Amino acid sequence: MIKSELTFAEAVKKLREELNLTQELLAQALKVSFPTVNKWENNKTKPLRSIRSNLVEFAKGKNLSEDIIYALENA
């Protein structure tokens, strides 16, 4: 089993940076607002289960490292 040391906030930021996306572009891809992504990255909020599921599927579709996906699913 993979264990990630990343927090949810760190995982969102790492995902975005590895894909060379701005917070705004990630927000558009996930159909959420820019302030929402900003709050995730600043550890102010976490997404609802349905949005988290969309985020995980988005990450899986981009062939990102398993530590990012694990943190998105479990942090």
N, CA, C and O atoms as a Tripos MOL2 file, in Angstrom:
@<TRIPOS>MOLECULE
protein
  300   299    75     0     0
PROTEIN
NO_CHARGES

@<TRIPOS>ATOM
      1 N           0.8460   -1.1910    0.0000 N.3       1 MET1
      2 CA          0.0000    0.0000    0.0000 C.3       1 MET1
      3 C           0.8830    1.2430    0.0000 C.2       1 MET1
      4 O           1.8950    1.3020    0.6990 O.2       1 MET1
      5 N           0.4970    2.2040   -0.7710 N.am      2 ILE2
      6 CA          1.2420    3.4570   -0.8730 C.3       2 ILE2
      7 C           0.7950    4.3890    0.2370 C.2       2 ILE2
      8 O          -0.3950    4.5370    0.5150 O.2       2 ILE2
      9 N           1.7720    5.0050    0.8550 N.am      3 LYS3
     10 CA          1.4600    6.0060    1.8570 C.3       3 LYS3
     11 C           2.0980    7.3180    1.4150 C.2       3 LYS3
     12 O           3.2710    7.3560    1.0410 O.2       3 LYS3
     13 N           1.3330    8.3660    1.4610 N.am      4 SER4
     14 CA          1.8300    9.6670    1.0380 C.3       4 SER4
     15 C           2.0340   10.5580    2.2460 C.2       4 SER4
     16 O           1.2240   10.5680    3.1740 O.2       4 SER4
     17 N           3.1170   11.3010    2.2250 N.am      5 GLU5
     18 CA          3.3800   12.2820    3.2670 C.3       5 GLU5
     19 C           2.7530   13.6270    2.9220 C.2       5 GLU5
     20 O           2.7990   14.5630    3.7200 O.2       5 GLU5
     21 N           2.1680   13.7200    1.7300 N.am      6 LEU6
     22 CA          1.5660   14.9780    1.2840 C.3       6 LEU6
     23 C           0.2450   15.2300    1.9940 C.2       6 LEU6
     24 O          -0.5270   14.3020    2.2370 O.2       6 LEU6
     25 N          -0.0060   16.4830    2.3210 N.am      7 THR7
     26 CA         -1.3420   16.8600    2.7760 C.3       7 THR7
     27 C          -2.2230   17.0220    1.5330 C.2       7 THR7
     28 O          -1.7220   17.0320    0.4090 O.2       7 THR7
     29 N          -3.5100   17.1470    1.7390 N.am      8 PHE8
     30 CA         -4.4070   17.3810    0.6060 C.3       8 PHE8
     31 C          -4.0050   18.6660   -0.1170 C.2       8 PHE8
     32 O          -3.9330   18.6950   -1.3450 O.2       8 PHE8
     33 N          -3.7430   19.7230    0.6450 N.am      9 ALA9
     34 CA         -3.3690   21.0120    0.0480 C.3       9 ALA9
     35 C          -2.1040   20.8840   -0.7940 C.2       9 ALA9
     36 O          -2.0340   21.4090   -1.9050 O.2       9 ALA9
     37 N          -1.1100   20.1880   -0.2630 N.am     10 GLU10
     38 CA          0.1480   19.9970   -0.9990 C.3      10 GLU10
     39 C          -0.0760   19.1740   -2.2690 C.2      10 GLU10
     40 O           0.5320   19.4400   -3.3060 O.2      10 GLU10
     41 N          -0.9470   18.1800   -2.1750 N.am     11 ALA11
     42 CA         -1.2240   17.3270   -3.3340 C.3      11 ALA11
     43 C          -1.9010   18.1100   -4.4520 C.2      11 ALA11
     44 O          -1.5700   17.9230   -5.6230 O.2      11 ALA11
     45 N          -2.8410   18.9800   -4.1100 N.am     12 VAL12
     46 CA         -3.5110   19.7960   -5.1240 C.3      12 VAL12
     47 C          -2.4960   20.7120   -5.8060 C.2      12 VAL12
     48 O          -2.4860   20.8390   -7.0300 O.2      12 VAL12
     49 N          -1.6530   21.3410   -5.0100 N.am     13 LYS13
     50 CA         -0.6550   22.2420   -5.5790 C.3      13 LYS13
     51 C           0.3420   21.4840   -6.4540 C.2      13 LYS13
     52 O           0.6970   21.9480   -7.5380 O.2      13 LYS13
     53 N           0.7920   20.3230   -5.9870 N.am     14 LYS14
     54 CA          1.7530   19.5280   -6.7550 C.3      14 LYS14
     55 C           1.1290   19.0600   -8.0690 C.2      14 LYS14
     56 O           1.7770   19.1030   -9.1150 O.2      14 LYS14
     57 N          -0.1220   18.6170   -8.0200 N.am     15 LEU15
     58 CA         -0.8430   18.2050   -9.2270 C.3      15 LEU15
     59 C          -0.8620   19.3570  -10.2270 C.2      15 LEU15
     60 O          -0.5220   19.1920  -11.3980 O.2      15 LEU15
     61 N          -1.2600   20.5050   -9.7430 N.am     16 ARG16
     62 CA         -1.3870   21.6780  -10.6130 C.3      16 ARG16
     63 C          -0.0430   22.0710  -11.2100 C.2      16 ARG16
     64 O           0.0510   22.3640  -12.4020 O.2      16 ARG16
     65 N           0.9910   22.0780  -10.3830 N.am     17 GLU17
     66 CA          2.3120   22.4740  -10.8670 C.3      17 GLU17
     67 C           2.8930   21.4670  -11.8580 C.2      17 GLU17
     68 O           3.5190   21.8560  -12.8430 O.2      17 GLU17
     69 N           2.6860   20.1700  -11.5980 N.am     18 GLU18
     70 CA          3.2020   19.1580  -12.5220 C.3      18 GLU18
     71 C           2.5220   19.2290  -13.8850 C.2      18 GLU18
     72 O           3.1060   18.8540  -14.9010 O.2      18 GLU18
     73 N           1.2900   19.7100  -13.8950 N.am     19 LEU19
     74 CA          0.5510   19.8400  -15.1490 C.3      19 LEU19
     75 C           0.6940   21.2460  -15.7500 C.2      19 LEU19
     76 O           0.0860   21.5530  -16.7750 O.2      19 LEU19
     77 N           1.4920   22.0820  -15.1110 N.am     20 ASN20
     78 CA          1.6980   23.4630  -15.5620 C.3      20 ASN20
     79 C           0.3860   24.2220  -15.7220 C.2      20 ASN20
     80 O           0.1640   24.9110  -16.7180 O.2      20 ASN20
     81 N          -0.4730   24.0810  -14.7270 N.am     21 LEU21
     82 CA         -1.7580   24.7700  -14.7400 C.3      21 LEU21
     83 C          -1.7720   25.8700  -13.7020 C.2      21 LEU21
     84 O          -1.1500   25.7480  -12.6470 O.2      21 LEU21
     85 N          -2.4800   26.9390  -13.9980 N.am     22 THR22
     86 CA         -2.7490   27.9530  -12.9850 C.3      22 THR22
     87 C          -3.9130   27.4540  -12.1330 C.2      22 THR22
     88 O          -4.5920   26.4950  -12.4990 O.2      22 THR22
     89 N          -4.1350   28.0990  -11.0140 N.am     23 GLN23
     90 CA         -5.3010   27.7440  -10.2020 C.3      23 GLN23
     91 C          -6.5830   27.9440  -11.0140 C.2      23 GLN23
     92 O          -7.5250   27.1590  -10.9120 O.2      23 GLN23
     93 N          -6.5990   28.9810  -11.8010 N.am     24 GLU24
     94 CA         -7.7790   29.2820  -12.6120 C.3      24 GLU24
     95 C          -8.0490   28.1800  -13.6460 C.2      24 GLU24
     96 O          -9.1940   27.7720  -13.8410 O.2      24 GLU24
     97 N          -6.9870   27.7040  -14.3020 N.am     25 LEU25
     98 CA         -7.1660   26.6470  -15.3010 C.3      25 LEU25
     99 C          -7.5900   25.3240  -14.6570 C.2      25 LEU25
    100 O          -8.4130   24.5940  -15.2100 O.2      25 LEU25
    101 N          -7.0270   25.0220  -13.4950 N.am     26 LEU26
    102 CA         -7.4620   23.8090  -12.7940 C.3      26 LEU26
    103 C          -8.9210   23.9350  -12.3880 C.2      26 LEU26
    104 O          -9.6900   22.9820  -12.5140 O.2      26 LEU26
    105 N          -9.3010   25.1000  -11.9050 N.am     27 ALA27
    106 CA        -10.6990   25.3350  -11.5250 C.3      27 ALA27
    107 C         -11.6320   25.1210  -12.7130 C.2      27 ALA27
    108 O         -12.6820   24.4930  -12.5770 O.2      27 ALA27
    109 N         -11.2490   25.6400  -13.8730 N.am     28 GLN28
    110 CA        -12.0760   25.4560  -15.0710 C.3      28 GLN28
    111 C         -12.1850   23.9770  -15.4400 C.2      28 GLN28
    112 O         -13.2650   23.5040  -15.7930 O.2      28 GLN28
    113 N         -11.0800   23.2520  -15.3580 N.am     29 ALA29
    114 CA        -11.0870   21.8300  -15.7060 C.3      29 ALA29
    115 C         -11.9900   21.0290  -14.7780 C.2      29 ALA29
    116 O         -12.5950   20.0430  -15.1970 O.2      29 ALA29
    117 N         -12.0850   21.4480  -13.5170 N.am     30 LEU30
    118 CA        -12.8960   20.7280  -12.5280 C.3      30 LEU30
    119 C         -14.2960   21.3150  -12.3620 C.2      30 LEU30
    120 O         -15.1150   20.8000  -11.6010 O.2      30 LEU30
    121 N         -14.5540   22.4060  -13.0930 N.am     31 LYS31
    122 CA        -15.8520   23.0910  -13.0180 C.3      31 LYS31
    123 C         -16.1560   23.5930  -11.6040 C.2      31 LYS31
    124 O         -17.2590   23.4350  -11.0800 O.2      31 LYS31
    125 N         -15.1200   24.2090  -11.0100 N.am     32 VAL32
    126 CA        -15.2690   24.8820   -9.7210 C.3      32 VAL32
    127 C         -14.7080   26.2930   -9.8940 C.2      32 VAL32
    128 O         -14.1490   26.6150  -10.9420 O.2      32 VAL32
    129 N         -14.8530   27.1150   -8.8900 N.am     33 SER33
    130 CA        -14.3560   28.4900   -8.9900 C.3      33 SER33
    131 C         -12.8740   28.5620   -8.6220 C.2      33 SER33
    132 O         -12.3360   27.6980   -7.9300 O.2      33 SER33
    133 N         -12.2410   29.6220   -9.1090 N.am     34 PHE34
    134 CA        -10.8430   29.8760   -8.7600 C.3      34 PHE34
    135 C         -10.6470   29.9680   -7.2480 C.2      34 PHE34
    136 O          -9.7180   29.3560   -6.7220 O.2      34 PHE34
    137 N         -11.5050   30.7240   -6.5210 N.am     35 PRO35
    138 CA        -11.3160   30.8000   -5.0650 C.3      35 PRO35
    139 C         -11.3950   29.4310   -4.3800 C.2      35 PRO35
    140 O         -10.7700   29.2190   -3.3410 O.2      35 PRO35
    141 N         -12.1570   28.5130   -4.9570 N.am     36 THR36
    142 CA        -12.2510   27.1750   -4.3830 C.3      36 THR36
    143 C         -10.9020   26.4790   -4.4320 C.2      36 THR36
    144 O         -10.4530   25.9350   -3.4230 O.2      36 THR36
    145 N         -10.2500   26.4870   -5.5810 N.am     37 VAL37
    146 CA         -8.9320   25.8570   -5.7110 C.3      37 VAL37
    147 C          -7.9370   26.5590   -4.7960 C.2      37 VAL37
    148 O          -7.1100   25.9060   -4.1580 O.2      37 VAL37
    149 N          -8.0110   27.8730   -4.7280 N.am     38 ASN38
    150 CA         -7.1210   28.6370   -3.8570 C.3      38 ASN38
    151 C          -7.2990   28.2140   -2.3950 C.2      38 ASN38
    152 O          -6.3140   28.0630   -1.6730 O.2      38 ASN38
    153 N          -8.5200   28.0270   -1.9670 N.am     39 LYS39
    154 CA         -8.7890   27.6000   -0.5790 C.3      39 LYS39
    155 C          -8.2610   26.1920   -0.3330 C.2      39 LYS39
    156 O          -7.7430   25.9060    0.7470 O.2      39 LYS39
    157 N          -8.3880   25.3090   -1.3270 N.am     40 TRP40
    158 CA         -7.8260   23.9570   -1.1700 C.3      40 TRP40
    159 C          -6.3250   24.0340   -0.9590 C.2      40 TRP40
    160 O          -5.7890   23.4100   -0.0430 O.2      40 TRP40
    161 N          -5.6440   24.7990   -1.8060 N.am     41 GLU41
    162 CA         -4.1840   24.8820   -1.7380 C.3      41 GLU41
    163 C          -3.6920   25.5820   -0.4740 C.2      41 GLU41
    164 O          -2.5710   25.3390   -0.0270 O.2      41 GLU41
    165 N          -4.5030   26.4290    0.0910 N.am     42 ASN42
    166 CA         -4.1300   27.1290    1.3230 C.3      42 ASN42
    167 C          -4.6850   26.4410    2.5660 C.2      42 ASN42
    168 O          -4.6690   26.9950    3.6650 O.2      42 ASN42
    169 N          -5.1770   25.2180    2.3640 N.am     43 ASN43
    170 CA         -5.6610   24.3670    3.4530 C.3      43 ASN43
    171 C          -6.7780   25.0160    4.2710 C.2      43 ASN43
    172 O          -6.8680   24.8320    5.4850 O.2      43 ASN43
    173 N          -7.6270   25.7820    3.5780 N.am     44 LYS44
    174 CA         -8.7480   26.4310    4.2530 C.3      44 LYS44
    175 C         -10.0150   25.5910    4.1550 C.2      44 LYS44
    176 O         -10.8600   25.6290    5.0500 O.2      44 LYS44
    177 N         -10.1490   24.8320    3.0680 N.am     45 THR45
    178 CA        -11.2900   23.9380    2.8950 C.3      45 THR45
    179 C         -10.8400   22.7090    2.1280 C.2      45 THR45
    180 O          -9.7690   22.6830    1.5220 O.2      45 THR45
    181 N         -11.6870   21.6920    2.1710 N.am     46 LYS46
    182 CA        -11.5090   20.5050    1.3340 C.3      46 LYS46
    183 C         -12.7930   20.3530    0.5280 C.2      46 LYS46
    184 O         -13.8470   20.8360    0.9430 O.2      46 LYS46
    185 N         -12.7130   19.6870   -0.6170 N.am     47 PRO47
    186 CA        -13.9010   19.5870   -1.4640 C.3      47 PRO47
    187 C         -14.9340   18.5990   -0.9330 C.2      47 PRO47
    188 O         -14.6330   17.7130   -0.1320 O.2      47 PRO47
    189 N         -16.1520   18.7850   -1.4060 N.am     48 LEU48
    190 CA        -17.1960   17.8030   -1.1470 C.3      48 LEU48
    191 C         -16.7910   16.4800   -1.7820 C.2      48 LEU48
    192 O         -15.9610   16.4500   -2.6910 O.2      48 LEU48
    193 N         -17.3620   15.4130   -1.3130 N.am     49 ARG49
    194 CA        -17.0040   14.0760   -1.7950 C.3      49 ARG49
    195 C         -17.1150   13.9560   -3.3180 C.2      49 ARG49
    196 O         -16.2400   13.3650   -3.9490 O.2      49 ARG49
    197 N         -18.1640   14.5010   -3.9100 N.am     50 SER50
    198 CA        -18.3480   14.3780   -5.3650 C.3      50 SER50
    199 C         -17.2630   15.1340   -6.1250 C.2      50 SER50
    200 O         -16.7750   14.6620   -7.1520 O.2      50 SER50
    201 N         -16.8900   16.2980   -5.6230 N.am     51 ILE51
    202 CA        -15.8460   17.0770   -6.2860 C.3      51 ILE51
    203 C         -14.4880   16.4180   -6.0700 C.2      51 ILE51
    204 O         -13.6510   16.4030   -6.9740 O.2      51 ILE51
    205 N         -14.2700   15.8780   -4.8820 N.am     52 ARG52
    206 CA        -13.0160   15.1620   -4.6130 C.3      52 ARG52
    207 C         -12.8850   13.9750   -5.5690 C.2      52 ARG52
    208 O         -11.8010   13.7020   -6.0840 O.2      52 ARG52
    209 N         -13.9810   13.2840   -5.7990 N.am     53 SER53
    210 CA        -13.9790   12.1570   -6.7270 C.3      53 SER53
    211 C         -13.5940   12.6120   -8.1350 C.2      53 SER53
    212 O         -12.8110   11.9460   -8.8130 O.2      53 SER53
    213 N         -14.1410   13.7360   -8.5700 N.am     54 ASN54
    214 CA        -13.7870   14.2990   -9.8840 C.3      54 ASN54
    215 C         -12.3090   14.6690   -9.9400 C.2      54 ASN54
    216 O         -11.6440   14.4430  -10.9510 O.2      54 ASN54
    217 N         -11.8020   15.2330   -8.8570 N.am     55 LEU55
    218 CA        -10.4000   15.6250   -8.7850 C.3      55 LEU55
    219 C          -9.4910   14.3930   -8.8820 C.2      55 LEU55
    220 O          -8.4870   14.4150   -9.5930 O.2      55 LEU55
    221 N          -9.8440   13.3280   -8.1700 N.am     56 VAL56
    222 CA         -9.0550   12.0880   -8.2040 C.3      56 VAL56
    223 C          -9.0730   11.4900   -9.6030 C.2      56 VAL56
    224 O          -8.0320   11.0660  -10.1050 O.2      56 VAL56
    225 N         -10.2250   11.4490  -10.2310 N.am     57 GLU57
    226 CA        -10.3200   10.8990  -11.5940 C.3      57 GLU57
    227 C          -9.5210   11.7520  -12.5750 C.2      57 GLU57
    228 O          -8.8740   11.2220  -13.4780 O.2      57 GLU57
    229 N          -9.5660   13.0570  -12.3990 N.am     58 PHE58
    230 CA         -8.7750   13.9620  -13.2300 C.3      58 PHE58
    231 C          -7.2930   13.6400  -13.0750 C.2      58 PHE58
    232 O          -6.5690   13.5350  -14.0650 O.2      58 PHE58
    233 N          -6.8470   13.4850  -11.8410 N.am     59 ALA59
    234 CA         -5.4320   13.1850  -11.5690 C.3      59 ALA59
    235 C          -5.0300   11.8370  -12.1500 C.2      59 ALA59
    236 O          -3.9520   11.7070  -12.7290 O.2      59 ALA59
    237 N          -5.8860   10.8350  -12.0010 N.am     60 LYS60
    238 CA         -5.5770    9.5040  -12.5340 C.3      60 LYS60
    239 C          -5.4520    9.5470  -14.0480 C.2      60 LYS60
    240 O          -4.6350    8.8290  -14.6240 O.2      60 LYS60
    241 N          -6.2410   10.3700  -14.6860 N.am     61 GLY61
    242 CA         -6.2080   10.4860  -16.1340 C.3      61 GLY61
    243 C          -4.9770   11.2080  -16.6590 C.2      61 GLY61
    244 O          -4.7100   11.1960  -17.8610 O.2      61 GLY61
    245 N          -4.2310   11.8330  -15.7650 N.am     62 LYS62
    246 CA         -3.0490   12.6020  -16.1700 C.3      62 LYS62
    247 C          -1.7420   11.8780  -15.8660 C.2      62 LYS62
    248 O          -0.6660   12.4470  -16.0450 O.2      62 LYS62
    249 N          -1.8250   10.6340  -15.4100 N.am     63 ASN63
    250 CA         -0.6330    9.8230  -15.1620 C.3      63 ASN63
    251 C           0.3260   10.4940  -14.1720 C.2      63 ASN63
    252 O           1.5320   10.5610  -14.4110 O.2      63 ASN63
    253 N          -0.2200   10.9810  -13.0750 N.am     64 LEU64
    254 CA          0.5880   11.6140  -12.0410 C.3      64 LEU64
    255 C           1.0940   10.5770  -11.0480 C.2      64 LEU64
    256 O           0.6400    9.4330  -11.0490 O.2      64 LEU64
    257 N           2.0280   10.9760  -10.2100 N.am     65 SER65
    258 CA          2.6040   10.0410   -9.2490 C.3      65 SER65
    259 C           1.5370    9.5440   -8.2710 C.2      65 SER65
    260 O           0.5570   10.2250   -7.9690 O.2      65 SER65
    261 N           1.7800    8.3290   -7.7970 N.am     66 GLU66
    262 CA          0.7980    7.7030   -6.9090 C.3      66 GLU66
    263 C           0.6890    8.4060   -5.5660 C.2      66 GLU66
    264 O          -0.3520    8.3230   -4.9140 O.2      66 GLU66
    265 N           1.7410    9.0970   -5.1360 N.am     67 ASP67
    266 CA          1.6510    9.8110   -3.8580 C.3      67 ASP67
    267 C           0.6570   10.9730   -3.9450 C.2      67 ASP67
    268 O          -0.0290   11.2780   -2.9690 O.2      67 ASP67
    269 N           0.5800   11.6120   -5.0980 N.am     68 ILE68
    270 CA         -0.4080   12.6880   -5.2790 C.3      68 ILE68
    271 C          -1.8130   12.1050   -5.2350 C.2      68 ILE68
    272 O          -2.6790   12.6190   -4.5280 O.2      68 ILE68
    273 N          -2.0380   11.0490   -5.9770 N.am     69 ILE69
    274 CA         -3.3740   10.4440   -6.0320 C.3      69 ILE69
    275 C          -3.7810    9.9180   -4.6650 C.2      69 ILE69
    276 O          -4.9260   10.0990   -4.2510 O.2      69 ILE69
    277 N          -2.8630    9.2720   -3.9610 N.am     70 TYR70
    278 CA         -3.1530    8.7610   -2.6210 C.3      70 TYR70
    279 C          -3.5780    9.8990   -1.6900 C.2      70 TYR70
    280 O          -4.5730    9.7910   -0.9730 O.2      70 TYR70
    281 N          -2.8090   10.9890   -1.7140 N.am     71 ALA71
    282 CA         -3.1310   12.1250   -0.8410 C.3      71 ALA71
    283 C          -4.4770   12.7450   -1.2020 C.2      71 ALA71
    284 O          -5.2380   13.1350   -0.3160 O.2      71 ALA71
    285 N          -4.7740   12.8380   -2.4940 N.am     72 LEU72
    286 CA         -6.0740   13.3810   -2.9060 C.3      72 LEU72
    287 C          -7.2190   12.5020   -2.4250 C.2      72 LEU72
    288 O          -8.2750   13.0080   -2.0450 O.2      72 LEU72
    289 N          -7.0170   11.2040   -2.4400 N.am     73 GLU73
    290 CA         -8.0550   10.2670   -2.0180 C.3      73 GLU73
    291 C          -8.2030   10.1780   -0.5100 C.2      73 GLU73
    292 O          -9.3090    9.9920   -0.0020 O.2      73 GLU73
    293 N          -7.0920   10.3100    0.2120 N.am     74 ASN74
    294 CA         -7.0940    9.9430    1.6340 C.3      74 ASN74
    295 C          -6.7660   11.0450    2.6230 C.2      74 ASN74
    296 O          -7.0120   10.8860    3.8190 O.2      74 ASN74
    297 N          -6.2280   12.1380    2.1680 N.am     75 ALA75
    298 CA         -5.8020   13.1870    3.1200 C.3      75 ALA75
    299 C          -6.9820   14.0040    3.5890 C.2      75 ALA75
    300 O          -6.8170   14.9260    4.3880 O.2      75 ALA75
@<TRIPOS>BOND
     1     1     2 1
     2     2     3 1
     3     3     4 2
     4     3     5 am
     5     5     6 1
     6     6     7 1
     7     7     8 2
     8     7     9 am
     9     9    10 1
    10    10    11 1
    11    11    12 2
    12    11    13 am
    13    13    14 1
    14    14    15 1
    15    15    16 2
    16    15    17 am
    17    17    18 1
    18    18    19 1
    19    19    20 2
    20    19    21 am
    21    21    22 1
    22    22    23 1
    23    23    24 2
    24    23    25 am
    25    25    26 1
    26    26    27 1
    27    27    28 2
    28    27    29 am
    29    29    30 1
    30    30    31 1
    31    31    32 2
    32    31    33 am
    33    33    34 1
    34    34    35 1
    35    35    36 2
    36    35    37 am
    37    37    38 1
    38    38    39 1
    39    39    40 2
    40    39    41 am
    41    41    42 1
    42    42    43 1
    43    43    44 2
    44    43    45 am
    45    45    46 1
    46    46    47 1
    47    47    48 2
    48    47    49 am
    49    49    50 1
    50    50    51 1
    51    51    52 2
    52    51    53 am
    53    53    54 1
    54    54    55 1
    55    55    56 2
    56    55    57 am
    57    57    58 1
    58    58    59 1
    59    59    60 2
    60    59    61 am
    61    61    62 1
    62    62    63 1
    63    63    64 2
    64    63    65 am
    65    65    66 1
    66    66    67 1
    67    67    68 2
    68    67    69 am
    69    69    70 1
    70    70    71 1
    71    71    72 2
    72    71    73 am
    73    73    74 1
    74    74    75 1
    75    75    76 2
    76    75    77 am
    77    77    78 1
    78    78    79 1
    79    79    80 2
    80    79    81 am
    81    81    82 1
    82    82    83 1
    83    83    84 2
    84    83    85 am
    85    85    86 1
    86    86    87 1
    87    87    88 2
    88    87    89 am
    89    89    90 1
    90    90    91 1
    91    91    92 2
    92    91    93 am
    93    93    94 1
    94    94    95 1
    95    95    96 2
    96    95    97 am
    97    97    98 1
    98    98    99 1
    99    99   100 2
   100    99   101 am
   101   101   102 1
   102   102   103 1
   103   103   104 2
   104   103   105 am
   105   105   106 1
   106   106   107 1
   107   107   108 2
   108   107   109 am
   109   109   110 1
   110   110   111 1
   111   111   112 2
   112   111   113 am
   113   113   114 1
   114   114   115 1
   115   115   116 2
   116   115   117 am
   117   117   118 1
   118   118   119 1
   119   119   120 2
   120   119   121 am
   121   121   122 1
   122   122   123 1
   123   123   124 2
   124   123   125 am
   125   125   126 1
   126   126   127 1
   127   127   128 2
   128   127   129 am
   129   129   130 1
   130   130   131 1
   131   131   132 2
   132   131   133 am
   133   133   134 1
   134   134   135 1
   135   135   136 2
   136   135   137 am
   137   137   138 1
   138   138   139 1
   139   139   140 2
   140   139   141 am
   141   141   142 1
   142   142   143 1
   143   143   144 2
   144   143   145 am
   145   145   146 1
   146   146   147 1
   147   147   148 2
   148   147   149 am
   149   149   150 1
   150   150   151 1
   151   151   152 2
   152   151   153 am
   153   153   154 1
   154   154   155 1
   155   155   156 2
   156   155   157 am
   157   157   158 1
   158   158   159 1
   159   159   160 2
   160   159   161 am
   161   161   162 1
   162   162   163 1
   163   163   164 2
   164   163   165 am
   165   165   166 1
   166   166   167 1
   167   167   168 2
   168   167   169 am
   169   169   170 1
   170   170   171 1
   171   171   172 2
   172   171   173 am
   173   173   174 1
   174   174   175 1
   175   175   176 2
   176   175   177 am
   177   177   178 1
   178   178   179 1
   179   179   180 2
   180   179   181 am
   181   181   182 1
   182   182   183 1
   183   183   184 2
   184   183   185 am
   185   185   186 1
   186   186   187 1
   187   187   188 2
   188   187   189 am
   189   189   190 1
   190   190   191 1
   191   191   192 2
   192   191   193 am
   193   193   194 1
   194   194   195 1
   195   195   196 2
   196   195   197 am
   197   197   198 1
   198   198   199 1
   199   199   200 2
   200   199   201 am
   201   201   202 1
   202   202   203 1
   203   203   204 2
   204   203   205 am
   205   205   206 1
   206   206   207 1
   207   207   208 2
   208   207   209 am
   209   209   210 1
   210   210   211 1
   211   211   212 2
   212   211   213 am
   213   213   214 1
   214   214   215 1
   215   215   216 2
   216   215   217 am
   217   217   218 1
   218   218   219 1
   219   219   220 2
   220   219   221 am
   221   221   222 1
   222   222   223 1
   223   223   224 2
   224   223   225 am
   225   225   226 1
   226   226   227 1
   227   227   228 2
   228   227   229 am
   229   229   230 1
   230   230   231 1
   231   231   232 2
   232   231   233 am
   233   233   234 1
   234   234   235 1
   235   235   236 2
   236   235   237 am
   237   237   238 1
   238   238   239 1
   239   239   240 2
   240   239   241 am
   241   241   242 1
   242   242   243 1
   243   243   244 2
   244   243   245 am
   245   245   246 1
   246   246   247 1
   247   247   248 2
   248   247   249 am
   249   249   250 1
   250   250   251 1
   251   251   252 2
   252   251   253 am
   253   253   254 1
   254   254   255 1
   255   255   256 2
   256   255   257 am
   257   257   258 1
   258   258   259 1
   259   259   260 2
   260   259   261 am
   261   261   262 1
   262   262   263 1
   263   263   264 2
   264   263   265 am
   265   265   266 1
   266   266   267 1
   267   267   268 2
   268   267   269 am
   269   269   270 1
   270   270   271 1
   271   271   272 2
   272   271   273 am
   273   273   274 1
   274   274   275 1
   275   275   276 2
   276   275   277 am
   277   277   278 1
   278   278   279 1
   279   279   280 2
   280   279   281 am
   281   281   282 1
   282   282   283 1
   283   283   284 2
   284   283   285 am
   285   285   286 1
   286   286   287 1
   287   287   288 2
   288   287   289 am
   289   289   290 1
   290   290   291 1
   291   291   292 2
   292   291   293 am
   293   293   294 1
   294   294   295 1
   295   295   296 2
   296   295   297 am
   297   297   298 1
   298   298   299 1
   299   299   300 2
@<TRIPOS>SUBSTRUCTURE
     1 MET1         2 RESIDUE 1 A MET
     2 ILE2         6 RESIDUE 1 A ILE
     3 LYS3        10 RESIDUE 1 A LYS
     4 SER4        14 RESIDUE 1 A SER
     5 GLU5        18 RESIDUE 1 A GLU
     6 LEU6        22 RESIDUE 1 A LEU
     7 THR7        26 RESIDUE 1 A THR
     8 PHE8        30 RESIDUE 1 A PHE
     9 ALA9        34 RESIDUE 1 A ALA
    10 GLU10       38 RESIDUE 1 A GLU
    11 ALA11       42 RESIDUE 1 A ALA
    12 VAL12       46 RESIDUE 1 A VAL
    13 LYS13       50 RESIDUE 1 A LYS
    14 LYS14       54 RESIDUE 1 A LYS
    15 LEU15       58 RESIDUE 1 A LEU
    16 ARG16       62 RESIDUE 1 A ARG
    17 GLU17       66 RESIDUE 1 A GLU
    18 GLU18       70 RESIDUE 1 A GLU
    19 LEU19       74 RESIDUE 1 A LEU
    20 ASN20       78 RESIDUE 1 A ASN
    21 LEU21       82 RESIDUE 1 A LEU
    22 THR22       86 RESIDUE 1 A THR
    23 GLN23       90 RESIDUE 1 A GLN
    24 GLU24       94 RESIDUE 1 A GLU
    25 LEU25       98 RESIDUE 1 A LEU
    26 LEU26      102 RESIDUE 1 A LEU
    27 ALA27      106 RESIDUE 1 A ALA
    28 GLN28      110 RESIDUE 1 A GLN
    29 ALA29      114 RESIDUE 1 A ALA
    30 LEU30      118 RESIDUE 1 A LEU
    31 LYS31      122 RESIDUE 1 A LYS
    32 VAL32      126 RESIDUE 1 A VAL
    33 SER33      130 RESIDUE 1 A SER
    34 PHE34      134 RESIDUE 1 A PHE
    35 PRO35      138 RESIDUE 1 A PRO
    36 THR36      142 RESIDUE 1 A THR
    37 VAL37      146 RESIDUE 1 A VAL
    38 ASN38      150 RESIDUE 1 A ASN
    39 LYS39      154 RESIDUE 1 A LYS
    40 TRP40      158 RESIDUE 1 A TRP
    41 GLU41      162 RESIDUE 1 A GLU
    42 ASN42      166 RESIDUE 1 A ASN
    43 ASN43      170 RESIDUE 1 A ASN
    44 LYS44      174 RESIDUE 1 A LYS
    45 THR45      178 RESIDUE 1 A THR
    46 LYS46      182 RESIDUE 1 A LYS
    47 PRO47      186 RESIDUE 1 A PRO
    48 LEU48      190 RESIDUE 1 A LEU
    49 ARG49      194 RESIDUE 1 A ARG
    50 SER50      198 RESIDUE 1 A SER
    51 ILE51      202 RESIDUE 1 A ILE
    52 ARG52      206 RESIDUE 1 A ARG
    53 SER53      210 RESIDUE 1 A SER
    54 ASN54      214 RESIDUE 1 A ASN
    55 LEU55      218 RESIDUE 1 A LEU
    56 VAL56      222 RESIDUE 1 A VAL
    57 GLU57      226 RESIDUE 1 A GLU
    58 PHE58      230 RESIDUE 1 A PHE
    59 ALA59      234 RESIDUE 1 A ALA
    60 LYS60      238 RESIDUE 1 A LYS
    61 GLY61      242 RESIDUE 1 A GLY
    62 LYS62      246 RESIDUE 1 A LYS
    63 ASN63      250 RESIDUE 1 A ASN
    64 LEU64      254 RESIDUE 1 A LEU
    65 SER65      258 RESIDUE 1 A SER
    66 GLU66      262 RESIDUE 1 A GLU
    67 ASP67      266 RESIDUE 1 A ASP
    68 ILE68      270 RESIDUE 1 A ILE
    69 ILE69      274 RESIDUE 1 A ILE
    70 TYR70      278 RESIDUE 1 A TYR
    71 ALA71      282 RESIDUE 1 A ALA
    72 LEU72      286 RESIDUE 1 A LEU
    73 GLU73      290 RESIDUE 1 A GLU
    74 ASN74      294 RESIDUE 1 A ASN
    75 ALA75      298 RESIDUE 1 A ALA
